[in-house]
């Protein structure tokens, strides 16, 4: 996997032993809005504080670039760290 492009807000994270590239794209944001039933992307920061496990998995899946990934072996700390790193890189 080539190195991430920080200008795009990409991060490289290992999830359940598999290297993944994550990025908050417009498409990912739209999928996250849908999964969390948001009417506006500005609601996202507050909503991130109260995610269920299912919602955390949906957010993580939306941020992963490329082919859909099997995320069943990802731990909660891995998922939280990956989402936090991706959101921080996109700021």
DRENDO-1510 file (C-alpha; in Angstrom, 1 decimal, always signed):
<recs>
REC; n; res; u; v; w
REC; 1; UNK; +0.0; +0.0; +0.0 .
REC; 2; UNK; +1.5; +3.4; -1.0 .
REC; 3; UNK; +1.9; +6.0; +1.8 .
REC; 4; UNK; -1.2; +8.0; +2.7 .
REC; 5; UNK; -1.7; +11.4; +1.1 .
REC; 6; UNK; -1.9; +13.9; +4.0 .
REC; 7; UNK; -3.1; +16.6; +1.7 .
REC; 8; UNK; -6.3; +14.6; +1.1 .
REC; 9; UNK; -6.6; +13.8; +4.8 .
REC; 10; UNK; -5.7; +10.1; +4.3 .
REC; 11; UNK; -4.4; +8.0; +7.2 .
REC; 12; UNK; -2.9; +4.5; +7.1 .
REC; 13; UNK; -4.2; +2.3; +10.0 .
REC; 14; UNK; -3.9; -1.4; +10.8 .
REC; 15; UNK; -7.2; -2.9; +11.7 .
REC; 16; UNK; -7.3; -6.5; +13.0 .
REC; 17; UNK; -3.9; -7.0; +11.5 .
REC; 18; UNK; -4.7; -5.7; +8.1 .
REC; 19; UNK; -3.4; -2.3; +6.8 .
REC; 20; UNK; -6.1; +0.0; +5.7 .
REC; 21; UNK; -6.3; +3.5; +4.2 .
REC; 22; UNK; -9.0; +5.7; +5.6 .
REC; 23; UNK; -10.2; +9.1; +4.4 .
REC; 24; UNK; -13.2; +11.4; +5.1 .
REC; 25; UNK; -14.4; +12.0; +1.5 .
REC; 26; UNK; -17.7; +13.6; +0.5 .
REC; 27; UNK; -19.0; +10.1; -0.2 .
REC; 28; UNK; -17.9; +8.8; +3.2 .
REC; 29; UNK; -19.6; +11.9; +4.9 .
REC; 30; UNK; -22.8; +11.1; +3.0 .
REC; 31; UNK; -22.7; +7.5; +4.1 .
REC; 32; UNK; -22.0; +8.6; +7.7 .
REC; 33; UNK; -24.9; +11.1; +7.7 .
REC; 34; UNK; -27.2; +8.3; +6.5 .
REC; 35; UNK; -26.0; +5.8; +9.0 .
REC; 36; UNK; -26.5; +8.3; +11.9 .
REC; 37; UNK; -29.7; +9.8; +10.6 .
REC; 38; UNK; -28.1; +13.3; +10.5 .
REC; 39; UNK; -29.8; +16.1; +8.6 .
REC; 40; UNK; -26.7; +18.2; +8.5 .
REC; 41; UNK; -23.0; +17.4; +8.6 .
REC; 42; UNK; -22.5; +20.0; +11.3 .
REC; 43; UNK; -24.3; +17.6; +13.7 .
REC; 44; UNK; -21.5; +15.0; +13.4 .
REC; 45; UNK; -19.2; +16.2; +16.1 .
REC; 46; UNK; -21.8; +16.1; +18.8 .
REC; 47; UNK; -23.2; +12.8; +17.5 .
REC; 48; UNK; -19.8; +11.1; +17.6 .
REC; 49; UNK; -19.9; +11.3; +21.4 .
REC; 50; UNK; -22.9; +8.9; +21.6 .
REC; 51; UNK; -22.3; +6.2; +19.0 .
REC; 52; UNK; -23.5; +2.7; +19.5 .
REC; 53; UNK; -21.2; -0.2; +18.5 .
REC; 54; UNK; -23.3; -0.6; +15.3 .
REC; 55; UNK; -22.9; +3.1; +14.4 .
REC; 56; UNK; -19.2; +3.0; +15.1 .
REC; 57; UNK; -18.8; +0.1; +12.7 .
REC; 58; UNK; -20.8; +2.0; +10.1 .
REC; 59; UNK; -18.7; +5.1; +10.5 .
REC; 60; UNK; -15.5; +3.0; +10.2 .
REC; 61; UNK; -16.8; +1.2; +7.1 .
REC; 62; UNK; -17.6; +4.6; +5.5 .
REC; 63; UNK; -14.1; +5.9; +6.1 .
REC; 64; UNK; -12.3; +2.8; +4.6 .
REC; 65; UNK; -11.2; +3.4; +1.1 .
REC; 66; UNK; -11.2; +0.7; -1.6 .
REC; 67; UNK; -13.0; -2.6; -1.3 .
REC; 68; UNK; -15.4; -3.3; +1.5 .
REC; 69; UNK; -13.7; -4.8; +4.5 .
REC; 70; UNK; -14.7; -7.5; +7.0 .
REC; 71; UNK; -14.5; -5.5; +10.2 .
REC; 72; UNK; -15.8; -8.2; +12.5 .
REC; 73; UNK; -12.4; -8.8; +14.1 .
REC; 74; UNK; -11.7; -5.1; +14.7 .
REC; 75; UNK; -11.5; -4.2; +18.4 .
REC; 76; UNK; -13.3; -1.2; +19.9 .
REC; 77; UNK; -10.1; +0.6; +20.7 .
REC; 78; UNK; -8.8; +0.1; +17.2 .
REC; 79; UNK; -12.1; +1.4; +15.7 .
REC; 80; UNK; -12.2; +4.4; +18.0 .
REC; 81; UNK; -8.5; +5.3; +17.3 .
REC; 82; UNK; -9.0; +4.8; +13.5 .
REC; 83; UNK; -12.1; +7.1; +13.4 .
REC; 84; UNK; -10.4; +9.7; +15.6 .
REC; 85; UNK; -7.2; +9.7; +13.5 .
REC; 86; UNK; -9.2; +10.1; +10.3 .
REC; 87; UNK; -11.4; +12.9; +11.5 .
REC; 88; UNK; -8.3; +14.7; +12.9 .
REC; 89; UNK; -6.5; +14.3; +9.6 .
REC; 90; UNK; -9.4; +15.9; +7.8 .
REC; 91; UNK; -9.6; +19.0; +10.0 .
</recs>
